Each structure stands twice: as structure tokens, then as C-alpha cells.
Amino acid sequence: MIQHFSFKPLFENAQLPGWTITFFYKRERYAAEYEKDGSIQWIGPIPPDEEDVKKLIHDLMLFHIYD
């Protein structure tokens, strides 16, 4: 489960897509850039079960950004 999920725009002009995301997963802090095409570029360590985490991130971004 992802906890303390937060995001902020990569660019000052919030109309441009792209976000910096941070969250905790299994007691570890992770950071990434979420691109406009849905790709995720990790900043630092990559979660061991990356594909599962990516699905959770996509769901959260759909809820917060595109809904």
C-alpha cells in the first residue's frame, strides 16, 4: 500500500503535464517523475515490486489529476 502520496507539477506553468511524486511504500520513501505519457522515471531507489507500484501510482494519478 502506498502511503503519504504527494505530487506537484514539474513546471511553473501548471498547464504543462508532468509531475514530481513522492510516497512511502513498505516503510521506504520513493520519488519519481510522472511524465505526460504515463511513464515513470525513478529518482533514487526503485521499489522491488516495481510493476505493482506503477499500477498503484497510475490509479492515484488518474484519481487526483485526470478525474
ChimeraX attribute file (.defattr): number of C-alpha atoms within 10 A of each C-alpha:
attribute: neighborCount
match mode: 1-to-1
recipient: residues
	/A:1	9
	/A:2	16
	/A:3	13
	/A:4	9
	/A:5	15
	/A:6	15
	/A:7	18
	/A:8	14
	/A:9	16
	/A:10	16
	/A:11	12
	/A:12	8
	/A:13	8
	/A:14	11
	/A:15	8
	/A:16	11
	/A:17	14
	/A:18	20
	/A:19	21
	/A:20	19
	/A:21	21
	/A:22	19
	/A:23	17
	/A:24	15
	/A:25	15
	/A:26	9
	/A:27	10
	/A:28	11
	/A:29	15
	/A:30	17
	/A:31	20
	/A:32	19
	/A:33	20
	/A:34	23
	/A:35	14
	/A:36	11
	/A:37	8
	/A:38	14
	/A:39	13
	/A:40	19
	/A:41	13
	/A:42	15
	/A:43	13
	/A:44	10
	/A:45	11
	/A:46	13
	/A:47	16
	/A:48	8
	/A:49	8
	/A:50	10
	/A:51	10
	/A:52	11
	/A:53	16
	/A:54	15
	/A:55	11
	/A:56	14
	/A:57	19
	/A:58	15
	/A:59	11
	/A:60	15
	/A:61	19
	/A:62	12
	/A:63	10
	/A:64	11
	/A:65	10
	/A:66	7
	/A:67	6
